[in-house]
Amino acid sequence: MRITLPSGTPAELAMPSGSPSRGLVLVPDVMGLRPLFDDLCARLAAEQGWAVCAPEPFPGHEDFTLDQRFAQMPKVTDHHRLGDILASADVLDGHPGVERIGILGFCMGAMYTLKATATARFDRAVAFYGMITVPEQWKGEGHGEPLAALSKPSPTKVLAIVGGRDAMTPPDDVAALRALGDRVEIAFYPEAEHGFVHDPSRPTHRADDAADAWSKAKAFLS
């Protein structure tokens, strides 16, 4: 169901039928909340027993085209995006049975998942092909770097799922991620391009790799 965060941002909230085994903030890709993510929230709640909350990344601009969303990125601030992510965690924290809260994101949402590790709010973080450095065309005064966030002391354990042919996570960035050592666990898929997991309709979708990545992500969060 749709709820409204204190900032006025809409979010999708899905609850399991019984007591939740964990809370999960799910951060959508650049195209935001849509049936794909509503269904994913519901499925994770039903199949995993998780309480899931997914905030809309472009509140008030849900009708933006992809080009408009990209153009908006330099104006976006971590203060607002991470604020809604933390507010989503607070929503989950208020439900009985939620003792652990993780975060999982895709693409742009995974970039913010990496940034959110510096808040120490989450026990586990899963980033599906998240940008390890802010793309040049997205840079703005309100953006911090994901690598800088990951370099800060935090109890959050991180799983980064990376495609070897993903132009958004070039080899130098992946090497920098590996250089963090035990701070980040990497699941690497050499033949995968960007967005190979979460949307089966995309031409880059790889069913076998996607199934394996989901298996690793669920085990990591369990």
N, CA, C and O of each residue as an XYZ file, in Angstrom:
888
protein
N       0.840     -1.189      0.000
C       0.000      0.000      0.000
C       0.878      1.243      0.000
O       2.014      1.218      0.472
N       0.331      2.334     -0.539
C       1.056      3.592     -0.559
C       0.894      4.302      0.788
O      -0.197      4.387      1.350
N       2.031      4.809      1.278
C       2.035      5.636      2.477
C       2.741      6.937      2.132
O       3.298      7.070      1.042
N       2.724      7.888      3.041
C       3.418      9.157      2.834
C       4.427      9.358      3.956
O       4.074      9.321      5.135
N       5.679      9.570      3.581
C       6.734      9.826      4.562
C       6.611     11.246      5.103
O       5.924     12.063      4.490
N       7.251     11.573      6.229
C       7.142     12.924      6.807
C       7.506     14.042      5.839
O       7.003     15.158      5.973
N       8.371     13.764      4.869
C       8.767     14.778      3.889
C       7.699     15.031      2.840
O       7.805     15.975      2.057
N       6.658     14.183      2.822
C       5.641     14.254      1.777
C       5.893     13.280      0.645
O       5.077     13.175     -0.270
N       7.009     12.565      0.686
C       7.365     11.600     -0.350
C       6.504     10.344     -0.233
O       6.386      9.777      0.853
N       5.900      9.904     -1.342
C       5.164      8.635     -1.285
C       6.121      7.451     -1.209
O       7.249      7.514     -1.697
N       5.655      6.381     -0.595
C       6.447      5.159     -0.484
C       5.498      3.973     -0.527
O       4.340      4.074     -0.123
N       5.997      2.860     -1.014
C       5.231      1.614     -1.009
C       5.635      0.804      0.217
O       6.821      0.603      0.475
N       4.636      0.339      0.970
C       4.868     -0.467      2.154
C       4.196     -1.823      1.973
O       3.001     -1.898      1.687
N       4.968     -2.891      2.141
C       4.427     -4.251      2.050
C       4.793     -4.997      3.315
O       5.949     -4.995      3.739
N       3.797     -5.636      3.916
C       4.003     -6.363      5.162
C       3.702     -7.850      4.964
O       2.786     -8.199      4.220
N       4.454     -8.720      5.616
C       4.152    -10.158      5.539
C       2.900    -10.482      6.342
O       2.420     -9.660      7.123
N       2.376    -11.689      6.144
C       1.158    -12.076      6.854
C       1.420    -12.305      8.333
O       0.537    -12.084      9.162
N       2.618    -12.744      8.670
C       2.969    -12.962     10.069
C       3.949    -11.930     10.564
O       4.104    -10.870      9.958
N       4.611    -12.232     11.660
C       5.602    -11.322     12.215
C       6.806    -11.257     11.268
O       7.325    -12.305     10.882
N       7.266    -10.065     10.883
C       8.377     -9.968      9.938
C       9.694    -10.470     10.510
O       9.991    -10.274     11.688
N      10.479    -11.121      9.655
C      11.787    -11.619     10.073
C      12.867    -10.550      9.966
O      13.931    -10.681     10.571
N      12.604     -9.493      9.201
C      13.482     -8.338      9.120
C      12.746     -7.212      8.392
O      11.713     -7.431      7.759
N      13.297     -6.014      8.496
C      12.823     -4.895      7.697
C      13.786     -4.660      6.554
O      14.982     -4.920      6.682
N      13.269     -4.164      5.427
C      14.106     -3.893      4.261
C      13.638     -2.610      3.586
O      12.476     -2.491      3.196
N      14.545     -1.659      3.450
C      14.285     -0.484      2.615
C      14.743     -0.837      1.209
O      15.899     -1.203      0.998
N      13.837     -0.728      0.256
C      14.124     -1.042     -1.135
C      14.175      0.278     -1.910
O      13.203      1.033     -1.930
N      15.314      0.544     -2.542
C      15.506      1.831     -3.227
C      15.418      1.599     -4.736
O      16.283      0.930     -5.302
N      14.386      2.142     -5.400
C      14.175      1.860     -6.825
C      15.259      2.450     -7.724
O      16.081      3.262     -7.298
N      15.231      2.015     -8.972
C      16.106      2.587     -9.984
C      15.598      3.977    -10.377
O      14.659      4.495     -9.772
N      16.218      4.567    -11.382
C      15.940      5.958    -11.738
C      14.488      6.177    -12.177
O      13.982      7.296    -12.093
N      13.822      5.132    -12.639
C      12.428      5.283    -13.083
C      11.430      5.235    -11.937
O      10.233      5.418    -12.159
N      11.888      4.997    -10.739
C      11.064      5.183     -9.553
C      10.024      4.112     -9.299
O      10.025      3.049     -9.920
N       9.133      4.425     -8.364
C       8.060      3.492     -8.001
C       7.123      3.294     -9.183
O       6.667      4.249     -9.812
N       6.853      2.040     -9.462
C       5.966      1.653    -10.563
C       5.564      0.214    -10.291
O       6.090     -0.395     -9.359
N       4.644     -0.356    -11.077
C       4.180     -1.709    -10.770
C       5.298     -2.725    -10.575
O       5.162     -3.633     -9.754
N       6.404     -2.594    -11.314
C       7.534     -3.510    -11.155
C       7.999     -3.551     -9.703
O       8.252     -4.630     -9.166
N       8.115     -2.383     -9.060
C       8.605     -2.330     -7.684
C       7.502     -2.582     -6.669
O       7.772     -3.108     -5.589
N       6.265     -2.220     -6.991
C       5.161     -2.610     -6.121
C       5.107     -4.136     -5.998
O       4.950     -4.684     -4.907
N       5.241     -4.800     -7.137
C       5.200     -6.265     -7.148
C       6.393     -6.854     -6.408
O       6.256     -7.851     -5.700
N       7.568     -6.239     -6.569
C       8.751     -6.755     -5.892
C       8.615     -6.619     -4.376
O       8.960     -7.539     -3.633
N       8.118     -5.486     -3.924
C       7.884     -5.306     -2.485
C       6.938     -6.382     -1.955
O       7.204     -7.002     -0.925
N       5.839     -6.595     -2.663
C       4.851     -7.583     -2.233
C       5.449     -8.988     -2.230
O       5.179     -9.779     -1.327
N       6.255     -9.294     -3.235
C       6.837    -10.634     -3.329
C       7.847    -10.885     -2.215
O       7.865    -11.965     -1.624
N       8.680     -9.901     -1.929
C       9.652    -10.076     -0.849
C       8.966    -10.204      0.505
O       9.436    -10.933      1.378
N       7.858     -9.497      0.675
C       7.103     -9.618      1.922
C       6.480    -11.007      2.042
O       6.543    -11.631      3.101
N       5.877    -11.489      0.952
C       5.179    -12.769      0.988
C       6.142    -13.950      1.047
O       5.920    -14.891      1.809
N       7.207    -13.910      0.250
C       8.091    -15.067      0.121
C       9.182    -15.112      1.192
O       9.583    -16.189      1.634
N       9.657    -13.941      1.602
C      10.759    -13.889      2.564
C      10.300    -13.542      3.981
O      11.051    -13.717      4.940
N       9.087    -13.059      4.107
C       8.600    -12.655      5.424
C       9.195    -11.334      5.890
O       9.298    -11.088      7.092
N       9.589    -10.479      4.940
C      10.192     -9.201      5.282
C       9.161     -8.082      5.218
O       8.242     -8.113      4.399
N       9.323     -7.106      6.083
C       8.569     -5.856      5.975
C       9.380     -4.942      5.061
O      10.551     -4.679      5.333
N       8.766     -4.453      3.975
C       9.505     -3.739      2.927
C       8.911     -2.357      2.705
O       7.693     -2.206      2.609
N       9.766     -1.355      2.625
C       9.328      0.003      2.340
C      10.212      0.582      1.240
O      11.438      0.561      1.349
N       9.586      1.102      0.178
C      10.310      1.636     -0.977
C       9.892      3.079     -1.229
O       8.744      3.314     -1.607
N      10.782      4.058     -1.033
C      10.437      5.458     -1.257
C      10.558      5.852     -2.732
O      11.414      5.337     -3.452
N       9.704      6.758     -3.167
C       9.768      7.306     -4.529
C      10.961      8.257     -4.638
O      11.074      9.186     -3.837
N      11.862      8.046     -5.620
C      13.051      8.898     -5.710
C      12.802     10.288     -6.290
O      13.604     11.196     -6.068
N      11.712     10.472     -7.026
C      11.421     11.773     -7.625
C      10.022     12.240     -7.201
O       9.133     12.368     -8.043
N       9.823     12.497     -5.897
C       8.486     12.891     -5.436
C       8.017     14.179     -6.105
O       8.755     15.161     -6.193
N       6.777     14.148     -6.569
C       6.218     15.294     -7.268
C       6.537     15.318     -8.745
O       5.996     16.130     -9.495
N       7.425     14.418     -9.165
C       7.816     14.368    -10.578
C       7.716     12.935    -11.105
O       8.528     12.508    -11.925
N       6.731     12.216    -10.636
C       6.593     10.820    -11.034
C       6.351     10.659    -12.531
O       6.575      9.579    -13.078
N       5.892     11.727    -13.207
C       5.624     11.652    -14.636
C       6.823     12.053    -15.489
O       6.713     12.127    -16.713
N       7.968     12.312    -14.857
C       9.176     12.660    -15.601
C       9.562     11.542    -16.568
O       9.412     10.360    -16.260
N      10.058     11.932    -17.740
C      10.653     10.971    -18.660
C      12.052     10.599    -18.160
O      12.569     11.209    -17.224
N      12.649      9.601    -18.787
C      14.004      9.209    -18.398
C      14.981     10.367    -18.594
O      15.837     10.608    -17.742
N      14.858     11.080    -19.706
C      15.747     12.218    -19.952
C      15.574     13.294    -18.885
O      16.557     13.886    -18.440
N      14.350     13.550    -18.476
C      14.095     14.552    -17.439
C      14.679     14.115    -16.102
O      15.198     14.938    -15.347
N      14.596     12.836    -15.813
C      15.152     12.316    -14.562
C      16.675     12.467    -14.550
O      17.257     12.885    -13.549
N      17.310     12.125    -15.664
C      18.759     12.294    -15.752
C      19.143     13.765    -15.610
O      20.121     14.095    -14.939
N      18.373     14.639    -16.238
C      18.668     16.071    -16.162
C      18.490     16.607    -14.747
O      19.142     17.579    -14.367
N      17.626     15.988    -13.974
C      17.361     16.431    -12.609
C      18.460     16.012    -11.637
O      18.611     16.616    -10.575
N      19.219     14.993    -11.989
C      20.159     14.408    -11.031
C      21.180     15.395    -10.453
O      21.455     15.311     -9.256
N      21.762     16.326    -11.227
C      22.719     17.256    -10.614
C      22.094     18.138     -9.537
O      22.807     18.689     -8.699
N      20.768     18.275     -9.552
C      20.073     19.113     -8.576
C      19.646     18.330     -7.337
O      19.245     18.917     -6.332
N      19.732     17.023     -7.413
C      19.338     16.173     -6.290
C      20.391     16.267     -5.191
O      21.582     16.408     -5.472
N      19.944     16.188     -3.939
C      20.892     16.215     -2.827
C      20.807     14.931     -2.019
O      19.735     14.344     -1.868
N      21.940     14.509     -1.508
C      21.950     13.350     -0.617
C      21.098     13.600      0.620
O      20.498     12.676      1.169
N      21.052     14.852      1.052
C      20.270     15.195      2.245
C      18.822     14.741      2.083
O      18.251     14.148      2.998
N      18.232     15.016      0.932
C      16.828     14.644      0.735
C      16.666     13.157      0.437
O      15.783     12.503      0.992
N      17.524     12.621     -0.445
C      17.385     11.208     -0.789
C      17.639     10.313      0.417
O      16.847      9.417      0.708
N      18.736     10.554      1.115
C      19.038      9.730      2.282
C      18.047      9.993      3.408
O      17.764      9.108      4.216
N      17.520     11.215      3.456
C      16.491     11.506      4.457
C      15.269     10.634      4.273
O      14.718     10.124      5.249
N      14.830     10.453      3.017
C      13.674      9.594      2.762
C      14.004      8.120      2.992
O      13.146      7.349      3.421
N      15.236      7.734      2.708
C      15.656      6.361      2.981
C      15.625      6.077      4.481
O      15.144      5.028      4.910
N      16.136      7.007      5.265
C      16.129      6.829      6.721
C      14.708      6.894      7.272
O      14.375      6.177      8.216
N      13.873      7.744      6.692
C      12.472      7.809      7.121
C      11.751      6.503      6.817
O      10.884      6.079      7.581
N      12.102      5.867      5.712
C      11.525      4.558      5.388
C      11.951      3.513      6.417
O      11.163      2.647      6.797
N      13.201      3.602      6.862
C      13.665      2.701      7.921
C      12.894      2.937      9.211
O      12.568      1.993      9.930
N      12.602      4.201      9.500
C      11.837      4.517     10.708
C      10.436      3.925     10.643
O       9.912      3.461     11.656
N       9.817      3.936      9.450
C       8.493      3.324      9.280
C       8.560      1.844      9.649
O       7.701      1.339     10.371
N       9.570      1.162      9.158
C       9.709     -0.275      9.431
C      10.013     -0.537     10.896
O       9.538     -1.509     11.484
N      10.815      0.350     11.473
C      11.223      0.199     12.873
C      10.030      0.250     13.816
O      10.096     -0.252     14.938
N       8.947      0.851     13.362
C       7.779      0.982     14.215
C       6.885     -0.239     14.245
O       5.881     -0.251     14.956
N       7.234     -1.279     13.478
C       6.402     -2.479     13.426
C       6.943     -3.564     14.347
O       8.143     -3.839     14.332
N       6.088     -4.179     15.141
C       6.531     -5.262     16.024
C       7.217     -6.376     15.240
O       6.766     -6.750     14.157
N       8.281     -6.891     15.778
C       8.992     -7.987     15.140
C      10.168     -7.552     14.293
O      11.036     -8.366     13.976
N      10.214     -6.284     13.921
C      11.324     -5.798     13.102
C      12.481     -5.427     14.021
O      12.466     -4.380     14.668
N      13.477     -6.296     14.067
C      14.649     -6.049     14.910
C      15.884     -5.718     14.085
O      16.838     -5.135     14.601
N      15.874     -6.089     12.798
C      16.985     -5.785     11.896
C      16.435     -5.099     10.663
O      15.381     -5.477     10.152
N      17.148     -4.090     10.185
C      16.724     -3.398      8.974
C      17.885     -3.360      7.990
O      18.973     -2.875      8.301
N      17.630     -3.879      6.808
C      18.605     -3.846      5.734
C      18.167     -2.882      4.651
O      17.090     -2.290      4.721
N      19.011     -2.735      3.656
C      18.706     -1.865      2.520
C      19.172     -2.560      1.250
O      20.222     -3.202      1.224
N      18.371     -2.419      0.191
C      18.669     -3.042     -1.091
C      18.257     -2.065     -2.179
O      17.167     -1.496     -2.129
N      19.127     -1.871     -3.164
C      18.798     -0.936     -4.236
C      19.297     -1.407     -5.582
O      20.153     -2.287     -5.684
N      18.732     -0.788     -6.625
C      19.080     -1.117     -7.999
C      19.537      0.140     -8.743
O      18.928      1.204     -8.625
N      20.608     -0.003     -9.502
C      21.096      1.084    -10.370
C      21.333      2.352     -9.555
O      22.154      2.354     -8.637
N      20.622      3.430     -9.882
C      20.740      4.657     -9.106
C      20.408      4.408     -7.637
O      21.063      4.942     -6.742
N      19.389      3.595     -7.404
C      19.016      3.270     -6.027
C      20.101      2.517     -5.292
O      20.229      2.635     -4.074
N      20.890      1.736     -6.031
C      22.010      1.033     -5.415
C      23.154      1.983     -5.096
O      23.894      1.767     -4.136
N      23.302      3.040     -5.902
C      24.287      4.070     -5.571
C      23.952      4.693     -4.218
O      24.837      4.908     -3.390
N      22.666      4.981     -4.000
C      22.260      5.541     -2.714
C      22.326      4.494     -1.602
O      22.520      4.839     -0.437
N      22.167      3.230     -1.951
C      22.351      2.170     -0.972
C      23.786      2.181     -0.446
O      24.015      2.059      0.757
N      24.745      2.327     -1.356
C      26.145      2.408     -0.930
C      26.381      3.641     -0.061
O      27.086      3.566      0.946
N      25.797      4.771     -0.446
C      25.957      5.986      0.358
C      25.338      5.826      1.745
O      25.857      6.350      2.730
N      24.220      5.095      1.811
C      23.496      4.947      3.076
C      24.263      4.132      4.099
O      23.942      4.175      5.287
N      25.272      3.389      3.662
C      26.044      2.604      4.630
C      26.741      3.495      5.656
O      26.992      3.064      6.781
N      27.054      4.734      5.276
C      27.756      5.641      6.192
C      26.879      6.084      7.350
O      27.390      6.588      8.350
N      25.552      5.904      7.233
C      24.659      6.306      8.317
C      24.669      5.305      9.463
O      24.220      5.621     10.565
N      25.179      4.095      9.214
C      25.208      3.018     10.219
C      23.801      2.623     10.673
O      23.636      2.051     11.750
N      22.794      2.925      9.861
C      21.399      2.626     10.215
C      21.020      1.188      9.881
O      20.067      0.648     10.442
N      21.767      0.565      8.966
C      21.369     -0.725      8.417
C      22.381     -1.809      8.772
O      23.585     -1.556      8.812
N      21.887     -3.010      9.027
C      22.819     -4.094      9.345
C      23.424     -4.688      8.080
O      24.576     -5.121      8.092
N      22.659     -4.716      6.983
C      23.114     -5.285      5.720
C      22.681     -4.380      4.565
O      21.620     -3.756      4.612
N      23.521     -4.320      3.529
C      23.218     -3.527      2.345
C      23.552     -4.338      1.104
O      24.644     -4.896      0.993
N      22.605     -4.402      0.169
C      22.816     -5.096     -1.102
C      22.651     -4.090     -2.231
O      21.589     -3.487     -2.386
N      23.700     -3.914     -3.013
C      23.678     -2.957     -4.120
C      23.759     -3.714     -5.441
O      24.800     -4.280     -5.775
N      22.661     -3.724     -6.188
C      22.642     -4.336     -7.510
C      23.126     -3.306     -8.523
O      22.431     -2.335     -8.824
N      24.325     -3.533     -9.042
C      24.961     -2.686    -10.061
C      24.804     -1.186     -9.777
O      24.398     -0.403    -10.636
N      25.146     -0.823     -8.529
C      25.122      0.587     -8.148
C      26.379      1.306     -8.593
O      27.467      0.729     -8.596
N      26.230      2.566     -8.969
C      27.376      3.356     -9.382
C      28.337      3.516     -8.201
O      27.938      3.960     -7.125
N      29.577      3.160     -8.406
C      30.583      3.198     -7.348
C      31.131      4.613     -7.185
O      31.535      5.015     -6.094
N      31.138      5.355     -8.281
C      31.401      6.797     -8.255
C      30.232      7.484     -8.947
O      29.603      6.904     -9.832
N      29.942      8.713     -8.548
C      28.818      9.448     -9.151
C      29.145      9.712    -10.615
O      30.208     10.258    -10.911
N      28.251      9.335    -11.553
C      28.501      9.619    -12.970
C      28.746     11.107    -13.215
O      28.122     11.962    -12.586
N      29.643     11.395    -14.118
C      30.051     12.780    -14.371
C      28.851     13.679    -14.663
O      28.787     14.810    -14.181
N      27.900     13.175    -15.452
C      26.752     13.990    -15.845
C      25.761     14.196    -14.706
O      24.843     15.007    -14.823
N      25.939     13.463    -13.599
C      25.045     13.597    -12.450
C      25.650     14.438    -11.331
O      24.949     14.786    -10.381
N      26.906     14.765    -11.422
C      27.584     15.439    -10.316
C      26.944     16.788    -10.008
O      26.534     17.519    -10.909
N      26.867     17.101     -8.718
C      26.323     18.359     -8.241
C      26.773     18.589     -6.817
O      27.314     17.690     -6.173
N      26.548     19.799     -6.323
C      27.031     20.153     -4.983
C      26.443     19.277     -3.890
O      27.061     19.092     -2.841
N      25.257     18.736     -4.127
C      24.596     17.949     -3.089
C      24.956     16.484     -3.076
O      24.409     15.721     -2.280
N      25.881     16.067     -3.957
C      26.240     14.658     -4.058
C      27.543     14.346     -3.334
O      28.553     15.019     -3.536
N      27.510     13.319     -2.488
C      28.730     12.728     -1.962
C      29.069     11.494     -2.775
O      28.233     10.975     -3.514
N      30.288     11.034     -2.635
C      30.734      9.869     -3.404
C      30.448      8.573     -2.637
O      30.707      8.492     -1.437
N      29.912      7.561     -3.332
C      29.688      6.266     -2.684
C      30.955      5.680     -2.065
O      30.903      5.132     -0.964
N      32.087      5.787     -2.753
C      33.327      5.238     -2.206
C      33.721      5.914     -0.901
O      34.230      5.270      0.017
N      33.481      7.223     -0.829
C      33.791      7.945      0.411
C      32.911      7.448      1.546
O      33.368      7.305      2.680
N      31.645      7.185      1.236
C      30.734      6.660      2.257
C      31.182      5.286      2.732
O      31.155      4.993      3.928
N      31.595      4.447      1.789
C      32.026      3.094      2.140
C      33.322      3.092      2.931
O      33.618      2.125      3.634
N      34.091      4.153      2.824
C      35.369      4.235      3.540
C      35.208      4.648      4.998
O      36.160      4.582      5.776
N      33.992      5.076      5.367
C      33.752      5.489      6.748
C      33.473      4.263      7.625
O      32.877      3.295      7.153
N      33.889      4.292      8.878
C      33.592      3.168      9.772
C      32.082      2.959      9.902
O      31.335      3.913     10.119
N      31.648      1.731      9.769
C      30.217      1.424      9.850
C      30.049     -0.059     10.130
O      30.851     -0.868      9.662
N      29.023     -0.431     10.884
C      28.763     -1.850     11.126
C      28.048     -2.539      9.972
O      27.856     -3.755     10.003
N      27.649     -1.774      8.946
C      26.868     -2.322      7.838
C      27.718     -3.223      6.960
O      28.749     -2.800      6.437
N      27.286     -4.458      6.800
C      27.942     -5.386      5.878
C      27.357     -5.172      4.485
O      26.152     -4.973      4.332
N      28.224     -5.216      3.467
C      27.818     -4.819      2.121
C      28.057     -5.951      1.128
O      29.116     -6.578      1.116
N      27.042     -6.197      0.290
C      27.168     -7.089     -0.861
C      26.936     -6.256     -2.120
O      25.857     -5.691     -2.301
N      27.937     -6.180     -2.983
C      27.817     -5.454     -4.250
C      27.732     -6.459     -5.386
O      28.617     -7.298     -5.551
N      26.671     -6.370     -6.164
C      26.462     -7.257     -7.302
C      26.819     -6.472     -8.558
O      26.208     -5.444     -8.850
N      27.818     -6.963     -9.303
C      28.436     -6.186    -10.370
C      28.505     -6.999    -11.655
O      28.822     -8.188    -11.635
N      28.204     -6.340    -12.777
C      28.340     -6.952    -14.096
C      29.662     -6.559    -14.737
O      30.049     -5.391    -14.698
N      30.345     -7.510    -15.317
C      31.642     -7.246    -15.918
C      31.587     -6.385    -17.156
O      32.604     -5.813    -17.550
N      30.412     -6.275    -17.790
C      30.263     -5.455    -18.990
C      29.399     -4.225    -18.738
O      28.838     -3.649    -19.670
N      29.298     -3.835    -17.491
C      28.471     -2.692    -17.105
C      29.288     -1.404    -17.212
O      30.228     -1.194    -16.445
N      28.925     -0.546    -18.165
C      29.652      0.709    -18.360
C      29.485      1.653    -17.177
O      30.286      2.573    -17.011
N      28.462      1.446    -16.353
C      28.236      2.310    -15.194
C      29.125      1.925    -14.014
O      29.254      2.687    -13.055
N      29.732      0.752    -14.084
C      30.702      0.321    -13.055
C      31.975     -0.113    -13.773
O      32.253     -1.308    -13.866
N      32.751      0.845    -14.282
C      33.951      0.509    -15.059
C      34.999     -0.199    -14.208
O      34.952     -0.145    -12.979
N      35.955     -0.871    -14.878
C      36.938     -1.679    -14.148
C      37.690     -0.928    -13.054
O      37.939     -1.489    -11.987
N      38.053      0.318    -13.294
C      38.784      1.071    -12.265
C      37.936      1.248    -11.005
O      38.451      1.182     -9.889
N      36.636      1.473    -11.191
C      35.750      1.633    -10.042
C      35.603      0.310     -9.287
O      35.596      0.285     -8.056
N      35.489     -0.772    -10.027
C      35.368     -2.089     -9.387
C      36.653     -2.409     -8.625
O      36.610     -2.981     -7.535
N      37.788     -2.039     -9.203
C      39.067     -2.254     -8.509
C      39.115     -1.465     -7.207
O      39.610     -1.961     -6.196
N      38.597     -0.228     -7.229
C      38.554      0.585     -6.008
C      37.646     -0.053     -4.970
O      37.924      0.011     -3.773
N      36.570     -0.663     -5.421
C      35.664     -1.354     -4.512
C      36.363     -2.569     -3.897
O      36.249     -2.815     -2.696
N      37.071     -3.307     -4.710
C      37.801     -4.476     -4.206
C      38.876     -4.060     -3.200
O      39.179     -4.792     -2.258
N      39.443     -2.877     -3.416
C      40.521     -2.406     -2.539
C      40.040     -2.141     -1.115
O      40.849     -2.011     -0.196
N      38.722     -2.060     -0.934
C      38.179     -1.873      0.412
C      38.287     -3.145      1.247
O      38.048     -3.122      2.454
N      38.643     -4.250      0.605
C      38.861     -5.499      1.327
C      37.583     -6.084      1.891
O      36.567     -6.140      1.198
N      37.621     -6.519      3.134
C      36.487     -7.199      3.755
C      35.289     -6.285      3.971
O      34.203     -6.752      4.315
N      35.482     -4.994      3.772
C      34.362     -4.049      3.945
C      33.217     -4.368      2.995
O      32.053     -4.145      3.325
N      33.543     -4.887      1.817
C      32.535     -5.161      0.789
C      32.762     -6.540      0.187
O      33.873     -6.878     -0.220
N      31.699     -7.327      0.136
C      31.707     -8.601     -0.589
C      31.187     -8.334     -1.998
O      30.184     -7.640     -2.164
N      31.856     -8.877     -3.010
C      31.466     -8.618     -4.395
C      31.034     -9.921     -5.059
O      31.746    -10.925     -5.021
N      29.848     -9.881     -5.668
C      29.387    -10.976     -6.526
C      29.532    -10.475     -7.963
O      28.813     -9.566     -8.381
N      30.454    -11.063     -8.714
C      30.843    -10.542    -10.026
C      30.359    -11.473    -11.127
O      30.579    -12.683    -11.071
N      29.695    -10.897    -12.135
C      29.152    -11.656    -13.257
C      29.807    -11.133    -14.538
O      29.385    -10.104    -15.066
N      30.830    -11.826    -15.043
C      31.691    -11.291    -16.099
C      30.968    -10.871    -17.375
O      31.365     -9.895    -18.012
N      29.920    -11.587    -17.758
C      29.254    -11.310    -19.033
C      28.043    -10.387    -18.896
O      27.388    -10.077    -19.891
N      27.745     -9.952    -17.688
C      26.518     -9.183    -17.454
C      26.716     -7.689    -17.710
O      27.768     -7.119    -17.421
N      25.665     -7.075    -18.266
C      25.628     -5.641    -18.470
C      24.766     -5.001    -17.383
O      24.273     -5.686    -16.486
N      24.590     -3.685    -17.471
C      23.816     -2.965    -16.462
C      22.357     -3.433    -16.467
O      21.775     -3.666    -17.526
N      21.782     -3.566    -15.283
C      20.366     -3.894    -15.158
C      20.028     -5.318    -15.532
O      18.955     -5.565    -16.082
N      20.920     -6.276    -15.248
C      20.713     -7.647    -15.713
C      19.819     -8.476    -14.806
O      19.540     -9.634    -15.117
N      19.354     -7.903    -13.671
C      18.610     -8.720    -12.708
C      17.133     -8.346    -12.602
O      16.272     -9.204    -12.794
N      16.822     -7.088    -12.300
C      15.532     -6.785    -11.695
C      14.355     -6.629    -12.650
O      13.208     -6.638    -12.203
N      14.602     -6.485    -13.950
C      13.502     -6.280    -14.895
C      13.640     -7.267    -16.048
O      14.442     -7.048    -16.956
N      12.862     -8.359    -16.021
C      12.988     -9.380    -17.064
C      12.692     -8.873    -18.467
O      13.068     -9.521    -19.444
N      12.022     -7.720    -18.591
C      11.695     -7.205    -19.919
C      12.867     -6.494    -20.580
O      12.809     -6.187    -21.771
N      13.930     -6.229    -19.824
C      15.064     -5.507    -20.393
C      15.913     -6.434    -21.252
O      16.080     -7.606    -20.915
N      16.460     -5.919    -22.371
C      17.295     -6.779    -23.225
C      18.563     -7.259    -22.538
O      19.152     -8.258    -22.952
N      18.989     -6.561    -21.496
C      20.205     -6.973    -20.777
C      19.937     -8.056    -19.722
O      20.871     -8.547    -19.086
N      18.675     -8.424    -19.538
C      18.342     -9.416    -18.506
C      19.025    -10.749    -18.806
O      19.030    -11.219    -19.944
N      19.597    -11.344    -17.768
C      20.250    -12.647    -17.870
C      19.632    -13.544    -16.795
O      19.958    -13.422    -15.614
N      18.749    -14.433    -17.208
C      17.928    -15.191    -16.267
C      18.768    -16.000    -15.278
O      18.492    -15.978    -14.078
N      19.776    -16.705    -15.756
C      20.579    -17.546    -14.861
C      21.387    -16.700    -13.880
O      21.439    -16.998    -12.687
N      22.015    -15.646    -14.393
C      22.780    -14.758    -13.513
C      21.858    -14.066    -12.518
O      22.207    -13.891    -11.351
N      20.671    -13.673    -12.994
C      19.719    -13.008    -12.108
C      19.297    -13.930    -10.968
O      19.231    -13.509     -9.813
N      19.011    -15.192    -11.299
C      18.605    -16.156    -10.273
C      19.723    -16.359     -9.263
O      19.469    -16.445     -8.062
N      20.958    -16.435     -9.744
C      22.091    -16.622     -8.839
C      22.288    -15.400     -7.953
O      22.535    -15.526     -6.754
N      22.177    -14.211     -8.553
C      22.349    -12.973     -7.781
C      21.275    -12.841     -6.711
O      21.569    -12.450     -5.581
N      20.026    -13.167     -7.059
C      18.956    -13.104     -6.074
C      19.196    -14.099     -4.931
O      18.955    -13.802     -3.761
N      19.675    -15.283     -5.310
C      19.964    -16.288     -4.279
C      21.017    -15.769     -3.300
O      20.876    -15.931     -2.088
N      22.054    -15.155     -3.819
C      23.110    -14.598     -2.952
C      22.560    -13.460     -2.106
O      22.867    -13.369     -0.918
N      21.750    -12.589     -2.704
C      21.211    -11.436     -1.975
C      20.309    -11.888     -0.835
O      20.409    -11.369      0.277
N      19.439    -12.839     -1.095
C      18.513    -13.304     -0.066
C      19.261    -14.001      1.072
O      18.943    -13.815      2.246
N      20.256    -14.803      0.704
C      21.045    -15.474      1.743
C      21.808    -14.449      2.588
O      21.918    -14.610      3.803
N      22.324    -13.419      1.964
C      23.071    -12.378      2.653
C      22.178    -11.629      3.646
O      22.624    -11.241      4.726
N      20.921    -11.432      3.270
C      19.982    -10.679      4.106
C      19.296    -11.547      5.157
O      18.704    -11.024      6.101
N      19.369    -12.839      5.005
C      18.654    -13.746      5.932
C      19.332    -13.814      7.300
O      18.861    -14.526      8.187
